[in-house]
Amino acid sequence: MARCIQECIACAQACTACADECGQHAEMHDHCRICAEACRGREQACNEILIKLG
């Protein structure tokens, strides 16, 4: 269980970093906007899993 929690934390952190970076370019490039949106969704999913694993 601890490994699963660690992996979800790492995933959420990576998705946050990706979304932040792509979000900076989202207004200029559609692919960055799409990437930022996808990463935010994945970040949210990881955080929801972490809440349920509590």
mmCIF file as Biopython writes it, N, C-alpha, C and O atoms, coordinates in Angstrom:
data_model
#
loop_
_atom_site.group_PDB
_atom_site.id
_atom_site.type_symbol
_atom_site.label_atom_id
_atom_site.label_alt_id
_atom_site.label_comp_id
_atom_site.label_asym_id
_atom_site.label_entity_id
_atom_site.label_seq_id
_atom_site.pdbx_PDB_ins_code
_atom_site.Cartn_x
_atom_site.Cartn_y
_atom_site.Cartn_z
_atom_site.occupancy
_atom_site.B_iso_or_equiv
_atom_site.auth_seq_id
_atom_site.auth_asym_id
_atom_site.pdbx_PDB_model_num
ATOM 1   N N  . MET A ? 1  ? 0.818  -1.181 0.000   1.0 0.0 1  A 1 
ATOM 2   C CA . MET A ? 1  ? 0.000  0.000  0.000   1.0 0.0 1  A 1 
ATOM 3   C C  . MET A ? 1  ? 0.868  1.254  0.000   1.0 0.0 1  A 1 
ATOM 4   O O  . MET A ? 1  ? 0.540  2.235  -0.667  1.0 0.0 1  A 1 
ATOM 5   N N  . ALA A ? 2  ? 1.956  1.229  0.732   1.0 0.0 2  A 1 
ATOM 6   C CA . ALA A ? 2  ? 2.840  2.395  0.802   1.0 0.0 2  A 1 
ATOM 7   C C  . ALA A ? 2  ? 3.408  2.736  -0.577  1.0 0.0 2  A 1 
ATOM 8   O O  . ALA A ? 2  ? 3.540  3.907  -0.934  1.0 0.0 2  A 1 
ATOM 9   N N  . ARG A ? 3  ? 3.739  1.708  -1.337  1.0 0.0 3  A 1 
ATOM 10  C CA . ARG A ? 3  ? 4.285  1.956  -2.679  1.0 0.0 3  A 1 
ATOM 11  C C  . ARG A ? 3  ? 3.243  2.617  -3.584  1.0 0.0 3  A 1 
ATOM 12  O O  . ARG A ? 3  ? 3.567  3.524  -4.351  1.0 0.0 3  A 1 
ATOM 13  N N  . CYS A ? 4  ? 2.025  2.173  -3.494  1.0 0.0 4  A 1 
ATOM 14  C CA . CYS A ? 4  ? 0.940  2.758  -4.282  1.0 0.0 4  A 1 
ATOM 15  C C  . CYS A ? 4  ? 0.775  4.234  -3.927  1.0 0.0 4  A 1 
ATOM 16  O O  . CYS A ? 4  ? 0.624  5.072  -4.817  1.0 0.0 4  A 1 
ATOM 17  N N  . ILE A ? 5  ? 0.803  4.552  -2.657  1.0 0.0 5  A 1 
ATOM 18  C CA . ILE A ? 5  ? 0.671  5.936  -2.215  1.0 0.0 5  A 1 
ATOM 19  C C  . ILE A ? 5  ? 1.835  6.772  -2.740  1.0 0.0 5  A 1 
ATOM 20  O O  . ILE A ? 5  ? 1.636  7.885  -3.227  1.0 0.0 5  A 1 
ATOM 21  N N  . GLN A ? 6  ? 3.043  6.236  -2.640  1.0 0.0 6  A 1 
ATOM 22  C CA . GLN A ? 6  ? 4.221  6.961  -3.133  1.0 0.0 6  A 1 
ATOM 23  C C  . GLN A ? 6  ? 4.122  7.217  -4.632  1.0 0.0 6  A 1 
ATOM 24  O O  . GLN A ? 6  ? 4.464  8.302  -5.102  1.0 0.0 6  A 1 
ATOM 25  N N  . GLU A ? 7  ? 3.657  6.227  -5.379  1.0 0.0 7  A 1 
ATOM 26  C CA . GLU A ? 7  ? 3.526  6.382  -6.823  1.0 0.0 7  A 1 
ATOM 27  C C  . GLU A ? 7  ? 2.447  7.403  -7.180  1.0 0.0 7  A 1 
ATOM 28  O O  . GLU A ? 7  ? 2.616  8.166  -8.132  1.0 0.0 7  A 1 
ATOM 29  N N  . CYS A ? 8  ? 1.358  7.431  -6.444  1.0 0.0 8  A 1 
ATOM 30  C CA . CYS A ? 8  ? 0.306  8.416  -6.694  1.0 0.0 8  A 1 
ATOM 31  C C  . CYS A ? 8  ? 0.795  9.823  -6.368  1.0 0.0 8  A 1 
ATOM 32  O O  . CYS A ? 8  ? 0.468  10.771 -7.082  1.0 0.0 8  A 1 
ATOM 33  N N  . ILE A ? 9  ? 1.566  9.970  -5.309  1.0 0.0 9  A 1 
ATOM 34  C CA . ILE A ? 9  ? 2.142  11.271 -4.957  1.0 0.0 9  A 1 
ATOM 35  C C  . ILE A ? 9  ? 3.087  11.731 -6.058  1.0 0.0 9  A 1 
ATOM 36  O O  . ILE A ? 9  ? 3.028  12.882 -6.490  1.0 0.0 9  A 1 
ATOM 37  N N  . ALA A ? 10 ? 3.952  10.840 -6.510  1.0 0.0 10 A 1 
ATOM 38  C CA . ALA A ? 10 ? 4.903  11.186 -7.573  1.0 0.0 10 A 1 
ATOM 39  C C  . ALA A ? 10 ? 4.172  11.548 -8.867  1.0 0.0 10 A 1 
ATOM 40  O O  . ALA A ? 10 ? 4.558  12.487 -9.563  1.0 0.0 10 A 1 
ATOM 41  N N  . CYS A ? 11 ? 3.129  10.808 -9.180  1.0 0.0 11 A 1 
ATOM 42  C CA . CYS A ? 11 ? 2.347  11.083 -10.390 1.0 0.0 11 A 1 
ATOM 43  C C  . CYS A ? 11 ? 1.686  12.455 -10.289 1.0 0.0 11 A 1 
ATOM 44  O O  . CYS A ? 11 ? 1.733  13.237 -11.239 1.0 0.0 11 A 1 
ATOM 45  N N  . ALA A ? 12 ? 1.079  12.748 -9.161  1.0 0.0 12 A 1 
ATOM 46  C CA . ALA A ? 12 ? 0.422  14.044 -8.979  1.0 0.0 12 A 1 
ATOM 47  C C  . ALA A ? 12 ? 1.434  15.183 -9.096  1.0 0.0 12 A 1 
ATOM 48  O O  . ALA A ? 12 ? 1.142  16.215 -9.700  1.0 0.0 12 A 1 
ATOM 49  N N  . GLN A ? 13 ? 2.608  14.999 -8.526  1.0 0.0 13 A 1 
ATOM 50  C CA . GLN A ? 13 ? 3.641  16.041 -8.597  1.0 0.0 13 A 1 
ATOM 51  C C  . GLN A ? 13 ? 4.119  16.246 -10.030 1.0 0.0 13 A 1 
ATOM 52  O O  . GLN A ? 13 ? 4.291  17.382 -10.473 1.0 0.0 13 A 1 
ATOM 53  N N  . ALA A ? 14 ? 4.332  15.165 -10.744 1.0 0.0 14 A 1 
ATOM 54  C CA . ALA A ? 14 ? 4.778  15.267 -12.136 1.0 0.0 14 A 1 
ATOM 55  C C  . ALA A ? 14 ? 3.703  15.936 -12.997 1.0 0.0 14 A 1 
ATOM 56  O O  . ALA A ? 14 ? 4.012  16.760 -13.858 1.0 0.0 14 A 1 
ATOM 57  N N  . CYS A ? 15 ? 2.455  15.579 -12.762 1.0 0.0 15 A 1 
ATOM 58  C CA . CYS A ? 15 ? 1.367  16.172 -13.534 1.0 0.0 15 A 1 
ATOM 59  C C  . CYS A ? 15 ? 1.199  17.651 -13.210 1.0 0.0 15 A 1 
ATOM 60  O O  . CYS A ? 15 ? 0.880  18.445 -14.094 1.0 0.0 15 A 1 
ATOM 61  N N  . THR A ? 16 ? 1.408  18.024 -11.966 1.0 0.0 16 A 1 
ATOM 62  C CA . THR A ? 16 ? 1.349  19.437 -11.585 1.0 0.0 16 A 1 
ATOM 63  C C  . THR A ? 16 ? 2.425  20.225 -12.317 1.0 0.0 16 A 1 
ATOM 64  O O  . THR A ? 16 ? 2.154  21.285 -12.882 1.0 0.0 16 A 1 
ATOM 65  N N  . ALA A ? 17 ? 3.646  19.703 -12.303 1.0 0.0 17 A 1 
ATOM 66  C CA . ALA A ? 17 ? 4.762  20.380 -12.973 1.0 0.0 17 A 1 
ATOM 67  C C  . ALA A ? 17 ? 4.499  20.501 -14.475 1.0 0.0 17 A 1 
ATOM 68  O O  . ALA A ? 17 ? 4.744  21.552 -15.069 1.0 0.0 17 A 1 
ATOM 69  N N  . CYS A ? 18 ? 4.010  19.444 -15.075 1.0 0.0 18 A 1 
ATOM 70  C CA . CYS A ? 18 ? 3.715  19.458 -16.510 1.0 0.0 18 A 1 
ATOM 71  C C  . CYS A ? 18 ? 2.617  20.467 -16.826 1.0 0.0 18 A 1 
ATOM 72  O O  . CYS A ? 18 ? 2.749  21.264 -17.755 1.0 0.0 18 A 1 
ATOM 73  N N  . ALA A ? 19 ? 1.544  20.433 -16.060 1.0 0.0 19 A 1 
ATOM 74  C CA . ALA A ? 19 ? 0.432  21.353 -16.302 1.0 0.0 19 A 1 
ATOM 75  C C  . ALA A ? 19 ? 0.852  22.803 -16.112 1.0 0.0 19 A 1 
ATOM 76  O O  . ALA A ? 19 ? 0.430  23.680 -16.866 1.0 0.0 19 A 1 
ATOM 77  N N  . ASP A ? 20 ? 1.675  23.054 -15.114 1.0 0.0 20 A 1 
ATOM 78  C CA . ASP A ? 20 ? 2.162  24.422 -14.888 1.0 0.0 20 A 1 
ATOM 79  C C  . ASP A ? 20 ? 2.999  24.904 -16.066 1.0 0.0 20 A 1 
ATOM 80  O O  . ASP A ? 20 ? 2.827  26.027 -16.540 1.0 0.0 20 A 1 
ATOM 81  N N  . GLU A ? 21 ? 3.899  24.058 -16.533 1.0 0.0 21 A 1 
ATOM 82  C CA . GLU A ? 21 ? 4.776  24.433 -17.646 1.0 0.0 21 A 1 
ATOM 83  C C  . GLU A ? 21 ? 3.968  24.639 -18.934 1.0 0.0 21 A 1 
ATOM 84  O O  . GLU A ? 21 ? 4.118  25.655 -19.612 1.0 0.0 21 A 1 
ATOM 85  N N  . CYS A ? 22 ? 3.126  23.679 -19.257 1.0 0.0 22 A 1 
ATOM 86  C CA . CYS A ? 22 ? 2.338  23.790 -20.486 1.0 0.0 22 A 1 
ATOM 87  C C  . CYS A ? 22 ? 1.323  24.919 -20.383 1.0 0.0 22 A 1 
ATOM 88  O O  . CYS A ? 22 ? 0.998  25.560 -21.382 1.0 0.0 22 A 1 
ATOM 89  N N  . GLY A ? 23 ? 0.821  25.164 -19.176 1.0 0.0 23 A 1 
ATOM 90  C CA . GLY A ? 23 ? -0.128 26.240 -18.974 1.0 0.0 23 A 1 
ATOM 91  C C  . GLY A ? 23 ? 0.441  27.605 -19.313 1.0 0.0 23 A 1 
ATOM 92  O O  . GLY A ? 23 ? -0.296 28.515 -19.693 1.0 0.0 23 A 1 
ATOM 93  N N  . GLN A ? 24 ? 1.749  27.748 -19.176 1.0 0.0 24 A 1 
ATOM 94  C CA . GLN A ? 24 ? 2.395  29.017 -19.506 1.0 0.0 24 A 1 
ATOM 95  C C  . GLN A ? 24 ? 2.334  29.323 -21.001 1.0 0.0 24 A 1 
ATOM 96  O O  . GLN A ? 24 ? 2.422  30.482 -21.405 1.0 0.0 24 A 1 
ATOM 97  N N  . HIS A ? 25 ? 2.185  28.296 -21.810 1.0 0.0 25 A 1 
ATOM 98  C CA . HIS A ? 25 ? 2.190  28.451 -23.262 1.0 0.0 25 A 1 
ATOM 99  C C  . HIS A ? 25 ? 0.821  28.163 -23.885 1.0 0.0 25 A 1 
ATOM 100 O O  . HIS A ? 25 ? 0.673  28.185 -25.107 1.0 0.0 25 A 1 
ATOM 101 N N  . ALA A ? 26 ? -0.166 27.896 -23.045 1.0 0.0 26 A 1 
ATOM 102 C CA . ALA A ? 26 ? -1.475 27.429 -23.517 1.0 0.0 26 A 1 
ATOM 103 C C  . ALA A ? 26 ? -2.182 28.426 -24.431 1.0 0.0 26 A 1 
ATOM 104 O O  . ALA A ? 26 ? -2.896 28.030 -25.352 1.0 0.0 26 A 1 
ATOM 105 N N  . GLU A ? 27 ? -1.984 29.705 -24.179 1.0 0.0 27 A 1 
ATOM 106 C CA . GLU A ? 27 ? -2.655 30.702 -25.015 1.0 0.0 27 A 1 
ATOM 107 C C  . GLU A ? 27 ? -2.029 30.826 -26.396 1.0 0.0 27 A 1 
ATOM 108 O O  . GLU A ? 27 ? -2.677 31.282 -27.338 1.0 0.0 27 A 1 
ATOM 109 N N  . MET A ? 28 ? -0.760 30.418 -26.518 1.0 0.0 28 A 1 
ATOM 110 C CA . MET A ? 28 ? -0.053 30.533 -27.795 1.0 0.0 28 A 1 
ATOM 111 C C  . MET A ? 28 ? -0.126 29.270 -28.639 1.0 0.0 28 A 1 
ATOM 112 O O  . MET A ? 28 ? -0.093 29.335 -29.868 1.0 0.0 28 A 1 
ATOM 113 N N  . HIS A ? 29 ? -0.227 28.105 -27.971 1.0 0.0 29 A 1 
ATOM 114 C CA . HIS A ? 29 ? -0.155 26.826 -28.682 1.0 0.0 29 A 1 
ATOM 115 C C  . HIS A ? 29 ? -1.270 25.894 -28.209 1.0 0.0 29 A 1 
ATOM 116 O O  . HIS A ? 29 ? -1.402 25.623 -27.016 1.0 0.0 29 A 1 
ATOM 117 N N  . ASP A ? 30 ? -2.055 25.416 -29.144 1.0 0.0 30 A 1 
ATOM 118 C CA . ASP A ? 30 ? -3.140 24.495 -28.791 1.0 0.0 30 A 1 
ATOM 119 C C  . ASP A ? 30 ? -2.619 23.217 -28.138 1.0 0.0 30 A 1 
ATOM 120 O O  . ASP A ? 30 ? -3.237 22.702 -27.206 1.0 0.0 30 A 1 
ATOM 121 N N  . HIS A ? 31 ? -1.493 22.705 -28.617 1.0 0.0 31 A 1 
ATOM 122 C CA . HIS A ? 31 ? -0.992 21.458 -28.047 1.0 0.0 31 A 1 
ATOM 123 C C  . HIS A ? 31 ? -0.589 21.643 -26.587 1.0 0.0 31 A 1 
ATOM 124 O O  . HIS A ? 31 ? -0.684 20.700 -25.802 1.0 0.0 31 A 1 
ATOM 125 N N  . CYS A ? 32 ? -0.149 22.821 -26.215 1.0 0.0 32 A 1 
ATOM 126 C CA . CYS A ? 32 ? 0.187  23.088 -24.811 1.0 0.0 32 A 1 
ATOM 127 C C  . CYS A ? 32 ? -1.079 23.175 -23.960 1.0 0.0 32 A 1 
ATOM 128 O O  . CYS A ? 32 ? -1.105 22.699 -22.825 1.0 0.0 32 A 1 
ATOM 129 N N  . ARG A ? 33 ? -2.114 23.777 -24.506 1.0 0.0 33 A 1 
ATOM 130 C CA . ARG A ? 33 ? -3.390 23.859 -23.791 1.0 0.0 33 A 1 
ATOM 131 C C  . ARG A ? 33 ? -3.963 22.468 -23.553 1.0 0.0 33 A 1 
ATOM 132 O O  . ARG A ? 33 ? -4.432 22.156 -22.459 1.0 0.0 33 A 1 
ATOM 133 N N  . ILE A ? 34 ? -3.919 21.643 -24.586 1.0 0.0 34 A 1 
ATOM 134 C CA . ILE A ? 34 ? -4.431 20.278 -24.474 1.0 0.0 34 A 1 
ATOM 135 C C  . ILE A ? 34 ? -3.620 19.490 -23.451 1.0 0.0 34 A 1 
ATOM 136 O O  . ILE A ? 34 ? -4.183 18.762 -22.634 1.0 0.0 34 A 1 
ATOM 137 N N  . CYS A ? 35 ? -2.323 19.635 -23.496 1.0 0.0 35 A 1 
ATOM 138 C CA . CYS A ? 35 ? -1.447 18.941 -22.554 1.0 0.0 35 A 1 
ATOM 139 C C  . CYS A ? 35 ? -1.722 19.399 -21.120 1.0 0.0 35 A 1 
ATOM 140 O O  . CYS A ? 35 ? -1.819 18.575 -20.210 1.0 0.0 35 A 1 
ATOM 141 N N  . ALA A ? 36 ? -1.845 20.704 -20.922 1.0 0.0 36 A 1 
ATOM 142 C CA . ALA A ? 36 ? -2.108 21.239 -19.579 1.0 0.0 36 A 1 
ATOM 143 C C  . ALA A ? 36 ? -3.434 20.703 -19.041 1.0 0.0 36 A 1 
ATOM 144 O O  . ALA A ? 36 ? -3.522 20.320 -17.874 1.0 0.0 36 A 1 
ATOM 145 N N  . GLU A ? 37 ? -4.454 20.677 -19.880 1.0 0.0 37 A 1 
ATOM 146 C CA . GLU A ? 37 ? -5.756 20.163 -19.450 1.0 0.0 37 A 1 
ATOM 147 C C  . GLU A ? 37 ? -5.671 18.685 -19.085 1.0 0.0 37 A 1 
ATOM 148 O O  . GLU A ? 37 ? -6.233 18.258 -18.076 1.0 0.0 37 A 1 
ATOM 149 N N  . ALA A ? 38 ? -4.974 17.910 -19.898 1.0 0.0 38 A 1 
ATOM 150 C CA . ALA A ? 38 ? -4.829 16.478 -19.626 1.0 0.0 38 A 1 
ATOM 151 C C  . ALA A ? 38 ? -4.062 16.243 -18.331 1.0 0.0 38 A 1 
ATOM 152 O O  . ALA A ? 38 ? -4.418 15.374 -17.535 1.0 0.0 38 A 1 
ATOM 153 N N  . CYS A ? 39 ? -3.018 17.015 -18.132 1.0 0.0 39 A 1 
ATOM 154 C CA . CYS A ? 39 ? -2.220 16.855 -16.919 1.0 0.0 39 A 1 
ATOM 155 C C  . CYS A ? 39 ? -3.006 17.262 -15.680 1.0 0.0 39 A 1 
ATOM 156 O O  . CYS A ? 39 ? -2.872 16.624 -14.635 1.0 0.0 39 A 1 
ATOM 157 N N  . ARG A ? 40 ? -3.815 18.297 -15.770 1.0 0.0 40 A 1 
ATOM 158 C CA . ARG A ? 40 ? -4.647 18.697 -14.628 1.0 0.0 40 A 1 
ATOM 159 C C  . ARG A ? 40 ? -5.662 17.600 -14.289 1.0 0.0 40 A 1 
ATOM 160 O O  . ARG A ? 40 ? -5.934 17.333 -13.119 1.0 0.0 40 A 1 
ATOM 161 N N  . GLY A ? 41 ? -6.210 16.977 -15.317 1.0 0.0 41 A 1 
ATOM 162 C CA . GLY A ? 41 ? -7.145 15.879 -15.089 1.0 0.0 41 A 1 
ATOM 163 C C  . GLY A ? 41 ? -6.481 14.697 -14.412 1.0 0.0 41 A 1 
ATOM 164 O O  . GLY A ? 41 ? -7.035 14.100 -13.489 1.0 0.0 41 A 1 
ATOM 165 N N  . ARG A ? 42 ? -5.305 14.372 -14.873 1.0 0.0 42 A 1 
ATOM 166 C CA . ARG A ? 42 ? -4.554 13.259 -14.283 1.0 0.0 42 A 1 
ATOM 167 C C  . ARG A ? 42 ? -4.140 13.595 -12.847 1.0 0.0 42 A 1 
ATOM 168 O O  . ARG A ? 42 ? -4.202 12.739 -11.964 1.0 0.0 42 A 1 
ATOM 169 N N  . GLU A ? 43 ? -3.723 14.832 -12.620 1.0 0.0 43 A 1 
ATOM 170 C CA . GLU A ? 43 ? -3.360 15.284 -11.274 1.0 0.0 43 A 1 
ATOM 171 C C  . GLU A ? 43 ? -4.550 15.117 -10.327 1.0 0.0 43 A 1 
ATOM 172 O O  . GLU A ? 43 ? -4.405 14.616 -9.212  1.0 0.0 43 A 1 
ATOM 173 N N  . GLN A ? 44 ? -5.717 15.540 -10.784 1.0 0.0 44 A 1 
ATOM 174 C CA . GLN A ? 44 ? -6.917 15.430 -9.972  1.0 0.0 44 A 1 
ATOM 175 C C  . GLN A ? 44 ? -7.241 13.961 -9.673  1.0 0.0 44 A 1 
ATOM 176 O O  . GLN A ? 44 ? -7.611 13.624 -8.548  1.0 0.0 44 A 1 
ATOM 177 N N  . ALA A ? 45 ? -7.103 13.099 -10.665 1.0 0.0 45 A 1 
ATOM 178 C CA . ALA A ? 45 ? -7.372 11.678 -10.469 1.0 0.0 45 A 1 
ATOM 179 C C  . ALA A ? 45 ? -6.425 11.079 -9.432  1.0 0.0 45 A 1 
ATOM 180 O O  . ALA A ? 45 ? -6.847 10.306 -8.573  1.0 0.0 45 A 1 
ATOM 181 N N  . CYS A ? 46 ? -5.163 11.433 -9.515  1.0 0.0 46 A 1 
ATOM 182 C CA . CYS A ? 46 ? -4.195 10.921 -8.528  1.0 0.0 46 A 1 
ATOM 183 C C  . CYS A ? 46 ? -4.537 11.411 -7.129  1.0 0.0 46 A 1 
ATOM 184 O O  . CYS A ? 46 ? -4.465 10.649 -6.165  1.0 0.0 46 A 1 
ATOM 185 N N  . ASN A ? 47 ? -4.908 12.674 -7.016  1.0 0.0 47 A 1 
ATOM 186 C CA . ASN A ? 47 ? -5.264 13.226 -5.701  1.0 0.0 47 A 1 
ATOM 187 C C  . ASN A ? 47 ? -6.525 12.578 -5.147  1.0 0.0 47 A 1 
ATOM 188 O O  . ASN A ? 47 ? -6.628 12.373 -3.938  1.0 0.0 47 A 1 
ATOM 189 N N  . GLU A ? 48 ? -7.479 12.253 -6.000  1.0 0.0 48 A 1 
ATOM 190 C CA . GLU A ? 48 ? -8.688 11.566 -5.549  1.0 0.0 48 A 1 
ATOM 191 C C  . GLU A ? 48 ? -8.367 10.167 -5.036  1.0 0.0 48 A 1 
ATOM 192 O O  . GLU A ? 48 ? -8.931 9.725  -4.036  1.0 0.0 48 A 1 
ATOM 193 N N  . ILE A ? 49 ? -7.465 9.475  -5.717  1.0 0.0 49 A 1 
ATOM 194 C CA . ILE A ? 49 ? -7.037 8.159  -5.256  1.0 0.0 49 A 1 
ATOM 195 C C  . ILE A ? 49 ? -6.374 8.273  -3.888  1.0 0.0 49 A 1 
ATOM 196 O O  . ILE A ? 49 ? -6.635 7.468  -2.994  1.0 0.0 49 A 1 
ATOM 197 N N  . LEU A ? 50 ? -5.515 9.278  -3.731  1.0 0.0 50 A 1 
ATOM 198 C CA . LEU A ? 50 ? -4.838 9.466  -2.451  1.0 0.0 50 A 1 
ATOM 199 C C  . LEU A ? 50 ? -5.829 9.736  -1.319  1.0 0.0 50 A 1 
ATOM 200 O O  . LEU A ? 50 ? -5.645 9.246  -0.205  1.0 0.0 50 A 1 
ATOM 201 N N  . ILE A ? 51 ? -6.862 10.502 -1.594  1.0 0.0 51 A 1 
ATOM 202 C CA . ILE A ? 51 ? -7.888 10.770 -0.581  1.0 0.0 51 A 1 
ATOM 203 C C  . ILE A ? 51 ? -8.585 9.470  -0.181  1.0 0.0 51 A 1 
ATOM 204 O O  . ILE A ? 51 ? -8.829 9.221  1.000   1.0 0.0 51 A 1 
ATOM 205 N N  . LYS A ? 52 ? -8.900 8.652  -1.173  1.0 0.0 52 A 1 
ATOM 206 C CA . LYS A ? 52 ? -9.597 7.387  -0.889  1.0 0.0 52 A 1 
ATOM 207 C C  . LYS A ? 52 ? -8.703 6.403  -0.148  1.0 0.0 52 A 1 
ATOM 208 O O  . LYS A ? 52 ? -9.181 5.614  0.667   1.0 0.0 52 A 1 
ATOM 209 N N  . LEU A ? 53 ? -7.403 6.451  -0.432  1.0 0.0 53 A 1 
ATOM 210 C CA . LEU A ? 53 ? -6.481 5.558  0.270   1.0 0.0 53 A 1 
ATOM 211 C C  . LEU A ? 53 ? -6.205 6.055  1.693   1.0 0.0 53 A 1 
ATOM 212 O O  . LEU A ? 53 ? -5.830 5.291  2.582   1.0 0.0 53 A 1 
ATOM 213 N N  . GLY A ? 54 ? -6.409 7.386  1.874   1.0 0.0 54 A 1 
ATOM 214 C CA . GLY A ? 54 ? -6.277 8.109  3.110   1.0 0.0 54 A 1 
ATOM 215 C C  . GLY A ? 54 ? -5.391 7.609  4.119   1.0 0.0 54 A 1 
ATOM 216 O O  . GLY A ? 54 ? -5.264 8.214  5.183   1.0 0.0 54 A 1 
#
